């Protein structure tokens, strides 16, 4: 390139920076396809017919994000509390109650949201459904906490994320089998109004394409700046000699 004279330090800065930006853009493209697969999986599961527990029990991993229904009994004296949950901007908790399936294991059920003043079971006695009943909801695996998620505090019955093995140890009787997935109850109203089910967030944000475009554009902009910075200015034309009269 005519007049292009690269310098050492700008070059040592620009090449790694461009490579990092291109790498981040490519990573966002990979995340885009991964997120699209997750969205398609959820949509397919949510659109499928409700699966009875007798058909679901042997293939729980296949039925994540599918609707499942089970017959059994809530073990209300063992309920767990998920903290830092909101509904329509209102702070509160989610109530997770073990559900003993008829002739089967214990299924952890996120029954839904309660406001701060309904955390204790005594504040919502009508919602403590006793005896045989049924529950329908969306089957989910346990959570994978981020590095920002606080640690659970089982000794205080204060949970920030669904850790199924730990919850099973805290809520199940000795020797009692607990499923490797849990159920988020649907919006069927509970007696007394609480907990409020149907809290599953089925929409996944998918902004990875615009992130990828941003990183690639930044890399291109840096390359253009680098080139322009190192182009030598064109030499000014020599002034024409004037005739002496």
Buried (B, 14 or more C-beta within 10 A) or exposed (E): EEEEEEEEEEEEEBEEBBEEBBEBBEBBBEBBEEBBEEBEEBEEBEEEEEBEBEEBBEEBEEBBBBBBBBBBBBBBEBBBBBBBBEBEEEEBBBBBBBBBBEEBBBBBBBBBBBBEEBBEBEEBEEBBBEEEEEBBBBBBBBBEBEEEEEEBEBEEBBBBBBBBEBBBEBBBEEEEEBBEBBBBBBEEEBEBEBBBBBBBEEEEEBEBBEBBEBBBEBBEEBBEEBEEEBEEEEEEEEEEEEEEE
